[in-house]
């Protein structure tokens, strides 16, 4: 600044007080950072007496804004709550089908029966409309829920559990008393190797009132342990009806079977929490 360009009463320099106000929206939304520059009375500044500078700063967790996201609707397919379908929101054709066991047969018994059996629904001809027709597609995965002891892990199976090529993994509940913090350490194969993910409860749900967010404990998110990235979210539909919620899956370098990993592990945690509360799916 050249001398004489601005005159001051006593000093040739000005003093400014800067305050910052950051409003953050949780889980991957942008942060609006406002900087207010207010000159101290009696001083001059080369801009207006009060200027507000606003700029957007992208959060390190805003992957749901910047990357491709798949959204699925999770719904029930029968009145007995023993079959569910998972359908892309941009399609009317279900992609996955879940066979669910009746919870009273599992509680406090040493049953090894599959609690969830997951199949592809895109090539199913009649199993979704006629339960008596029986399964017609290969099993993508299954799980066994351990209700005898809460310290026992959820057993996940990728592939047909009766096949020698099936791969078994475990989900551990790290906060047993709260039924929160479900840890999945899984080998994604290839160059990906073993990685750890956590399914956690969350109240950071858009389009829902604060009271509903706090009271409903079946909203979930999947977080990569190493980076803290939110890779998936399940928004629970608390009202009675066929629709049970929406599942969002972020694009992730997890190999060909990544989507099956997210769907099966997420539905296993959801089913586990619901049955602990005395409900079926």
Phi, psi and omega in degrees: 000128181284147178292140180090347181292319174234139180258143175237157182291317184232329185235157178270357179240166180239158179241129181236144174254131184242126175241146181240137177232119183246122176252112185252132172259125191296160170056063166091011176266164183286153178253132179260115183252117181252131179243120180253127179249114181238118179292147175292136180308138179095351179251166180245151177220151186285004175233184183300162183300331174218118182236133178253123178251122179237138175212156181264135176238125182282127178290154179291349182250018183271041183290332180290340177274324191259347183240164180291135181232133175261136180238132181236147171263129179256121183220161177273146183250354177209170184284336182278359177060036179248006178213133179229153178234147180239119189236133173301140183293339179264016181215157176259000183260120178299147179257322180232152178230134182242127170265124186246137178279156178282128194294333183292343178275353184250328187298126174059032174231154180269049182280139175255014179294143180293124179282328177224133172238123186251129178229162172282132182261350186293333181249009179282125185274319187218357187291332180283335182258339182226102184296334183284348182289337179083168181293142182232001180231155179298153179280128176275327181183171180201173177209155175240124182265129185266093182265354178292318179221128180290347178278348179279143182281160170284130181264120177256140176234125177257114188107185179285123183297340178271359182266146178290340181272000180294145179248126181255135176226169183232147171247120182258135175272109186276345177234080189299315184294328180266351185052047182226160178074067180268115187263127176241113175253112192227145175271112181277355177081172178058224180274357183283320179070197181276135177223155184247133179230153180234128168267124183228156172287150180215149174249005181275074182241125181278155176073023181218141181296157183298321182295316179295322179297321184284323184281330182271115184261013181257011170281129186231158172219149178250125186238135173284124187299316187291319186255342184078010180288137173275115186259341180201155176221144171240120178260110185284138175263107191281343183279151180291136179159184182289322182285125181254345178159185178233137180246122177254131179236122179279149174298130185210146182277070183244011179091180185295326184269013185299317182298320178296321178301313182293312183297311184293315180292320179295316179292329177294315178295317179298313180297322178299312181294320181294317182287330174297331180275358178094017181245159166275192185299000000 
